[in-house]
Amino acid sequence: MIISARERIILQFLVSNIDKDVTIKELADTIHVSERTVHRDLKNVEEILDSFHIKLNKKIGVGVRILGSLNDIHLLKISLLKQDYTEYTPEERILVALCTLLDNKEPIKLFSLAKELGVTTATVSNDLDKLEPIIDKYNLTLLRKRGYGVELVGSEEDKRKAIRSLLSDRFDVPEFLQMVKENIQKKSTNKIDSISERLLGLVQKEKLIKIENIIEDINEQLPYPLADSSYVGLVVHIALALERIQRGENIILQKDYMEELSQTREFEFAKTIAWRLERTFSIPIPEQEIGYITMHLRGAKIRFDNSVGIKDENLEIALLVKQLIDRVEILLNTKFLDDSLFKGLLAHLQPTLYRLEKKMRISNPLLPEIKKDYPELFEIVKKAAEQTLTNIDIPDEEVGYLVLHFGSSINNTEISKDLSVLIICSSGIGTSKMLAAKIVSQIPSLKEVKTASVFELKNISIEGYDVIFSTIPLEDIKQEYLLVNPILSDQDLEEVKSYLKKKSGKKPKNVQPEYFQENSNVVRDFRDLEKIAKRTQSLTDILGNLSVWSFHEENGDMEKSLKLALKELQHEGKIVSEKDVYNALIERADLGGLAIPETSLALFHTTHGTVHDPSFNIIELNEMVSLKAMNGDNEVVKRILLLLAPMNADRQVMEVLSFISALIIQSPKSIELFKYGSKEELMNFISNEFFKNMV
């Protein structure tokens, strides 16, 4: 199928706006032609749509929209991405030029670019002028000299960021993997001159599937799952790294930052990935590349719905989450009573803040729909986020995911239930939750609604569900499912209701008795019992060794009091080196404030290799001291809360420590107890809250 550039843009615009009527003027403005020309082009567009069983619905005085199943529309979208063509729009010429520059280490002559794009050198020069502000956001520049050519100048890290961003902007997660697999299976020798092929050509497609298998194995060993978008981002990063390592283009990380990464839990997993890559591809992986893989793992964390974060910075995140929710409540004039909102945001903000700090971009394919369907909520959440996360540039893509969390909480209502539903989603960062909440709030006939990512399917017994909804086309699945839009339109909702009515009263076929199923309640309950036992034992050990110290002779000297406390812990065998742990605490303090605003408390915390046993203790200072707070201001501190964890502690241990840290600011009552409570009062309070929330 060969189509013109104008027809292709019209189709892409209609596919991106399937939930509304598009005016002829909008189409004309999009492709910079007259409305009369659009009417003429629509005749051919209608024929193309018909070949995909899609109808072009025309309403006089209103506009046009496409009507068809989501599966047929998805096939059209994929076909457009794979389209053979040599006629580029001005925007596409710029993208092709950028791909060419990214793929070449040496300068390229202007006439070579012009020949490749089928335009004059003057046009190419004009395109490069427009390219410069685009690449500036990646810290890249163009070196242009007469007789020399054009060269893309910048660090290897920034070039890789640009490539990953181009791929994520062009492809959704499932589309990318599907196109790569199709490309490999076809093994075509014909040169395809499409934008999609240009972008796919920036990564080693033949190696992607092997890399995906390696990451899939590692993903199962991680103490947390990777979000789907992060999963694919890591796969693409490694494919890029392997190709560019072979070309002698290596990542360079600062020495102190490399040392910081090497002390994290993710670094060990990154080393395992590197070892597997070296064995599979016979390519030595430099330590700097291992550090960069670690960055991806640390920036890709998500947590399970009912667990708390495992990072030792959890309290700062919890404080920010509380402030964010408070500000949204004020702006919306409402109260969020759903506890899952706090937990969901706590899990989401940990990797988000890391990404923002390291300037790691993330794509959000749902952003246009989120802005369109939730314009007021989007602006409110964006304003609240800017007020909460000061001095941080928050892109709309990240705001969009925050909106999904708040939108899910707004839509979450109690209903009667009848059918069990599994919702499969590609995002892994809130979209499935929001879709589930909308379905639950609109359809009062569901027994349970579970969500899962496409990468979790292999670990789920889908036969146990009455109904399966998916926001993406699924391969190699025997069970019937309905493809739905992540953000339900009225038309989509009616289709979902109709599908559920058809499924009402039907039982899943070939389902084994519950006690034989791998994911049955019996098995889940026993596994939960094991986790509860481990958590309870961890809490018993930590609280059993809790001390409230007061070193009177130090007259409020915080550093000396801290050192004395660490000496006590070394004497008890809780830590190996008082000096190393002290240095780690000070380094952590240098990264950001430790005083909790308006509490007279400070949380000194670290995860370190010389910590033998996890511990929580309190140091009572004789005098108030001034200390930098988590919000950047200075606060007076009277009590130090000291939280220490071994480098490779079990997940249950880290969950208990993080639970304690999050508990500090849970309520005015909890703050007062941590400020003034005795050992016995704190032990009783923490124990009671633990059994209410963690068990």
Order of alpha helices (4+ residues) and beta strands (2+ residues): alpha-alpha-alpha-beta-beta-alpha-alpha-alpha-alpha-beta-beta-alpha-alpha-alpha-alpha-alpha-alpha-alpha-alpha-alpha-alpha-alpha-alpha-alpha-beta-alpha-beta-beta-beta-alpha-alpha-beta-alpha-alpha-beta-beta-beta-beta-alpha-alpha-alpha
